[in-house]
């Protein structure tokens, strides 16, 4: 891109974490094609993330973490995604889950202390298991069919099946949403790996993001202690995306920016590859490289035109979320808009990169076809486009004042 990677950094600390993310990304890039082709989980990547302290990026400093906010998360996640989109998308849910608890704790204090301390040592990898075959995306409000019933000897018994459980092969903790007996609404339970009755069925075989390990999670008579109920109030379990209330009132919506950050990183990788390819491609039918052809120049320029405002929107919004907590309720809806804007830019940039490279871009010997596939799942990650647009329309209509209606500003015909 025409701006340096650290253009949006404000200090040496931010440059340092960006540099570390870049070093990890470059190592992961060398393995990405193999894991993509096999649909295998990159366990070695997560071992390196733990060893580098990356899993503690959003853990508070008081527990030994880096204390990173939303800006630090999106800064690093975008860079990591340029190396391996699957790894970045997966670890993003871990950073999201810990980050929003660090910012606005809603789980028991003693539990968070244990989790944060273990995460700072690289011993915790956590994500939510909220999607189900019958409910679709939980962001649309479907009640889980996974049932939590009172166990005869106290505590809870969970039975059900979850889909799209990203990082399932490596998670140490699952945050499972269930309809709880006696509460009769969605509650969240913390289920450690190895709990009897909990198993992963390797069902993930997708077009893109093939190495996320987003398998099914089966709960068959999983018995938990009373303290495993971490969210009795019906809040999201972590992976559902922003609710309508969050888009109106703030909540944890800012942490969802890890999603557009990843897809922007994938698009940046595609654009960088296309530029390098065009500069080096010198067919004998022309003098010079194809980068000098007017129609190729236009496509390369269009990619930069799309990337720059997408980066600025994402990073500026993340920075504002961190630095102006009082204003979060006023601009939380922009979080959903940011995802749509970034995804529009990202998919278009990758399409343009394909056109620059031409038929060679379809070859599995080049990374471009993987970028082309990896950017597509972002269209189906929360928040969903129709939900964001509906919310924005309703907000705009609610903002119309009685004075505007009385004065004819709403389009009422005049008497003239």
C-alpha positions in Angstrom: 0.0 0.0 0.0 1.1 3.5 -0.6 1.2 4.3 3.2 3.6 2.6 5.6 2.3 -0.1 7.9 2.9 2.1 11.0 1.1 5.2 9.6 -1.7 4.9 12.1 0.6 4.1 15.1 1.0 6.9 17.7 3.9 5.6 19.7 6.7 3.0 20.0 4.6 0.6 21.9 2.1 0.3 19.0 4.9 0.0 16.5 6.4 -2.8 18.6 3.2 -4.9 18.8 2.7 -4.3 15.0 6.2 -5.5 14.3 5.7 -8.6 16.4 2.4 -9.3 14.5 4.3 -8.9 11.3 7.0 -11.4 12.2 4.4 -14.0 13.2 2.4 -13.3 10.0 5.4 -13.9 7.8 6.1 -17.3 9.5 2.5 -18.3 9.2 2.3 -17.4 5.5 4.8 -20.1 4.8 2.4 -22.7 6.2 -0.9 -21.3 5.1 -1.2 -23.0 1.7 -0.6 -26.5 3.2 -3.2 -26.1 6.0 -5.6 -24.6 3.4 -5.2 -27.5 1.0 -5.5 -30.1 3.8 -8.2 -28.3 5.8 -6.0 -29.0 8.8 -5.7 -26.9 11.9 -2.4 -24.9 12.4 -1.6 -26.0 15.9 2.0 -24.8 15.5 0.8 -21.3 14.8 -1.1 -21.2 18.0 1.9 -22.5 19.9 3.9 -19.6 18.5 1.1 -17.2 19.4 1.1 -18.4 23.0 4.9 -18.3 23.2 5.0 -14.7 21.8 2.4 -13.5 24.3 -0.1 -12.7 21.5 -2.9 -14.6 23.3 -2.6 -12.0 26.1 -2.9 -9.0 23.9 -6.3 -8.0 25.4 -5.6 -9.3 28.9 -5.3 -6.5 31.5 -1.8 -5.5 32.5 -2.6 -6.2 36.2 -2.8 -9.9 35.3 0.4 -9.9 33.2 -1.2 -9.2 29.8 -0.5 -6.4 27.3 -3.6 -4.5 28.2 -4.4 -3.8 24.5 -7.7 -2.2 23.6 -9.7 -2.3 20.4 -7.1 -0.4 18.4 -4.3 -2.6 19.4 -6.4 -5.6 18.5 -7.4 -4.5 15.0 -3.9 -3.2 14.3 -2.4 -6.6 15.0 -5.2 -8.7 13.5 -5.0 -6.9 10.2 -1.3 -7.6 9.9 -1.6 -11.2 11.1 -4.3 -11.8 8.5 -2.0 -10.9 5.7 0.0 -14.0 6.6 -2.8 -16.4 7.4 -6.5 -15.3 7.4 -7.7 -18.5 9.1 -5.3 -18.1 12.0 -6.1 -14.4 12.4 -9.9 -15.0 12.3 -9.6 -17.7 14.9 -7.5 -16.0 17.4 -9.6 -12.8 16.9 -12.5 -14.5 18.7 -10.2 -15.3 21.6 -9.0 -11.7 21.8 -12.6 -10.5 21.5 -13.9 -12.7 24.3 -11.1 -11.7 26.8 -11.1 -8.0 25.7 -14.7 -7.3 26.2 -14.6 -9.0 29.7 -11.5 -6.8 30.5 -13.4 -3.7 29.4 -16.8 -4.4 30.9 -16.6 -7.5 33.2 -19.8 -9.5 33.5 -18.4 -12.8 34.7 -17.6 -13.6 38.4 -14.4 -11.8 39.5 -12.7 -14.9 40.8 -13.2 -16.7 37.5 -11.9 -13.8 35.5 -8.8 -13.5 37.7 -8.0 -17.2 37.0 -8.7 -16.9 33.2 -6.8 -13.7 32.8 -3.8 -15.0 34.7 -3.7 -18.3 32.8 -4.2 -16.4 29.4 -1.2 -14.2 30.3 0.8 -17.4 30.6 -0.5 -18.6 27.2 -2.5 -21.4 28.8 -6.0 -20.3 27.7 -7.6 -20.3 24.3 -11.3 -19.4 24.6 -14.2 -18.9 22.2 -18.0 -19.0 22.2 -20.1 -21.9 20.9 -23.4 -20.2 20.0 -24.5 -21.1 16.4 -26.8 -24.1 15.9 -28.3 -25.8 12.9 -31.9 -24.8 13.8 -31.3 -21.2 14.8 -28.8 -20.0 12.2 -26.8 -16.9 13.2 -27.4 -16.1 16.9 -27.2 -12.4 16.1 -30.8 -12.8 14.7 -32.1 -13.7 18.1 -33.0 -17.4 17.8 -33.3 -19.2 21.1 -30.7 -22.0 21.4 -32.0 -25.6 21.3 -29.1 -26.6 23.5 -30.8 -27.2 26.9 -29.4 -26.6 30.3 -31.3 -28.5 33.0 -30.8 -28.8 36.7 -28.7 -31.8 37.5 -30.0 -34.2 40.2 -27.0 -33.6 42.4 -26.8 -29.9 41.8 -25.4 -27.8 39.0 -26.4 -28.1 35.4 -26.6 -30.7 32.6 -26.1 -29.5 29.1 -27.3 -31.3 25.9 -27.2 -30.1 22.4 -25.1 -29.4 19.3 -23.2 -26.3 18.2 -22.0 -25.4 14.7 -19.2 -23.1 13.5 -17.2 -23.6 16.7 -14.1 -21.8 15.5 -10.8 -23.1 17.1 -12.5 -26.2 18.2 -9.4 -28.4 17.9 -7.4 -26.2 20.3 -9.8 -24.5 22.6 -9.2 -24.9 26.3 -12.6 -23.3 27.2 -15.9 -23.2 25.4 -18.5 -20.5 26.2 -21.7 -22.4 25.4 -25.1 -20.7 25.0 -28.1 -22.7 26.1 -31.7 -22.2 27.1 -31.6 -22.6 30.9 -34.3 -24.2 32.9 -35.8 -21.8 35.4 -34.5 -18.8 33.5 -36.1 -19.7 30.2 -33.8 -17.5 28.2 -30.3 -17.7 26.8 -27.6 -18.2 29.4 -23.9 -18.9 28.9 -21.9 -21.6 30.5 -18.1 -22.0 30.7 -17.2 -25.5 29.7 -13.5 -26.6 30.0 -12.1 -29.0 27.4 -12.0 -32.5 28.6 -15.4 -32.3 30.4 -17.1 -35.7 30.2 -19.8 -35.7 27.5 -18.1 -32.9 25.5 -16.7 -33.8 22.1 -15.8 -32.2 18.8 -17.0 -33.6 15.5 -14.7 -32.6 12.6 -17.3 -31.3 10.2 -15.6 -28.2 8.9 -14.9 -28.5 5.1 -15.6 -25.0 3.7 -14.7 -23.0 0.6 -12.7 -20.4 2.5 -11.0 -20.0 5.9 -10.5 -23.7 5.8 -7.9 -23.8 8.6 -10.1 -22.2 11.3 -11.2 -25.6 12.7 -14.8 -24.4 12.9 -16.2 -27.9 13.7 -19.4 -29.0 15.4 -19.4 -29.2 19.2 -21.6 -31.9 20.7 -22.8 -31.8 24.4 -24.2 -35.1 25.5 -25.0 -35.1 29.2 -22.3 -32.5 30.1 -22.6 -32.0 33.9 -21.3 -28.7 35.3 -21.0 -27.1 38.7 -23.2 -24.2 39.6 -20.4 -21.7 39.0 -20.2 -22.7 35.3 -23.2 -20.4 34.7 -21.3 -17.2 33.8 -24.0 -15.2 32.1 -27.4 -15.8 33.7 -28.8 -12.5 32.4 -29.4 -13.5 28.8 -26.4 -11.7 27.3 -24.5 -12.9 24.3 -22.0 -15.7 24.9 -19.3 -14.0 22.8 -19.5 -15.0 19.2 -23.0 -13.7 18.3 -21.9 -10.3 17.1 -23.5 -7.0 18.2 -27.1 -7.1 19.2 -29.6 -4.4 18.3 -29.2 -3.0 21.8 -25.5 -2.8 21.4 -25.8 -1.0 18.1 -28.1 1.5 19.8 -26.3 1.8 23.1 -22.7 0.9 22.9 -22.2 -2.4 24.8 -19.3 -4.4 23.5 -19.8 -3.6 19.8 -16.3 -2.1 19.4 -14.7 -5.5 19.9 -16.4 -6.8 16.9 -14.0 -4.8 14.8 -11.7 -7.8 14.8 -13.8 -9.2 12.0 -13.4 -6.5 9.4 -9.7 -6.1 10.4 -9.1 -9.7 9.3 -10.8 -9.4 5.9 -9.1 -6.1 5.3 -5.8 -7.9 5.9 -6.7 -10.6 3.4 -7.6 -7.9 0.8 -4.3 -6.1 1.5 -2.4 -9.4 0.9 -4.2 -9.8 -2.4 -3.4 -6.2 -3.5 0.2 -6.5 -2.5 0.5 -9.8 -4.5 -1.1 -8.2 -7.5 1.2 -5.2 -7.5 4.3 -7.4 -7.2 3.0 -9.8 -9.9 2.2 -6.9 -12.3 5.6 -5.3 -11.8 7.4 -8.5 -12.6 5.2 -9.9 -15.4 6.9 -9.1 -18.7 5.2 -11.0 -21.6 7.0 -10.8 -25.0 3.9 -9.2 -26.5 4.7 -5.8 -24.9 7.7 -3.7 -23.9 8.1 -3.5 -20.2 5.8 -5.0 -17.5 2.1 -5.3 -17.5 2.0 -2.8 -14.6 2.7 -0.1 -17.2 -0.4 -1.0 -19.2 -3.2 1.7 -18.8 -6.0 -0.8 -17.9 -3.7 -2.5 -15.3 -2.7 0.8 -13.9 -6.3 1.7 -13.4 -7.0 -1.5 -11.5 -4.0 -1.1 -9.3 -4.9 2.5 -8.5 -8.5 1.5 -7.8 -7.3 -1.0 -5.3 -5.4 1.7 -3.4 -8.4 4.0 -3.6 -10.6 1.4 -1.9 -8.0 0.3 0.7 -7.0 3.7 2.1 -10.5 4.9 3.3 -11.3 1.4 4.6 -8.2 1.5 6.7 -8.8 5.0 7.9 -12.4 4.2 8.9 -11.5 1.0 10.7 -8.5 2.4 12.6 -10.1 5.8 13.4 -13.2 4.1 14.8 -11.1 1.7 16.9 -9.1 4.5 18.3 -12.2 6.5 19.1 -13.7 3.5 20.9 -10.7 3.3 23.2 -10.1 6.9 23.9 -13.7 8.3 24.2 -15.8 5.8 26.3 -18.5 8.4 27.0 -19.2 8.7 23.3 -19.7 5.0 22.6 -23.5 5.0 22.7 -23.5 7.8 20.1 -21.5 6.0 17.5 -21.9 2.3 18.2 -24.0 1.9 15.0 -20.9 2.9 13.1 -19.4 -0.4 14.1 -21.8 -2.3 11.9 -21.4 0.2 9.1 -17.6 -0.2 9.3 -17.9 -4.0 8.7 -20.1 -3.4 5.6 -17.7 -0.7 4.2 -14.7 -2.8 4.8 -16.3 -5.9 3.3 -17.4 -4.0 0.2 -13.8 -2.7 -0.2 -12.2 -6.1 0.6 -14.2 -8.2 -1.9 -13.8 -5.6 -4.6 -10.0 -5.3 -4.1 -9.6 -9.1 -4.3 -11.7 -9.2 -7.4 -9.6 -6.5 -9.0 -6.4 -8.4 -8.0 -7.7 -11.4 -9.8 -8.3 -9.3 -12.9 -4.8 -7.9 -12.8 -3.2 -11.3 -12.5 -5.5 -13.0 -15.0 -5.9 -16.7 -15.5 -2.7 -17.4 -13.5 -4.6 -16.2 -10.4 -6.7 -19.4 -10.5 -3.6 -21.6 -10.0 -3.2 -23.1 -6.5 0.5 -22.6 -6.9 -0.2 -18.9 -6.2 -1.8 -17.5 -3.0 -4.3 -15.3 -4.8 -6.9 -18.0 -5.2 -6.8 -18.6 -1.5 -7.2 -14.9 -0.8 -10.2 -14.9 -3.2 -11.8 -17.7 -1.2 -10.8 -16.5 2.2 -12.4 -13.0 1.8 -15.9 -14.5 1.0 -16.8 -15.8 4.5 -16.7 -12.2 5.8 -20.0 -11.6 4.1 -21.6 -14.1 6.5 -19.8 -13.0 9.7 -21.8 -10.8 12.0 -23.2 -8.2 11.9 -25.3 -9.1 8.8 -25.8 -6.5 6.2 -29.6 -6.5 6.2 -29.7 -6.1 10.0 -27.3 -3.2 10.0 -29.2 -1.4 7.2 -32.6 -1.9 8.9 -31.2 -0.6 12.2 -29.7 2.5 10.5 -33.0 3.2 8.7 -35.0 3.0 11.9 -32.6 5.2 13.7 -32.8 7.8 11.0 -36.6 7.8 11.1 -36.6 8.0 14.9 -34.4 11.1 14.6 -37.0 13.0 12.6 -38.3 15.6 15.1 -41.9 16.9 15.3 -40.6 20.3 14.3 -39.2 18.8 11.1 -42.6 17.2 10.3 -44.5 20.4 11.1 -42.3 22.5 8.9 -42.7 20.2 5.9 -39.1 19.0 6.0 -40.4 15.5 5.6 -41.8 16.2 2.2 -45.3 17.3 3.0 -46.7 19.2 0.0 -47.0 23.0 0.6 -50.3 24.9 0.2 -49.0 27.0 -2.7 
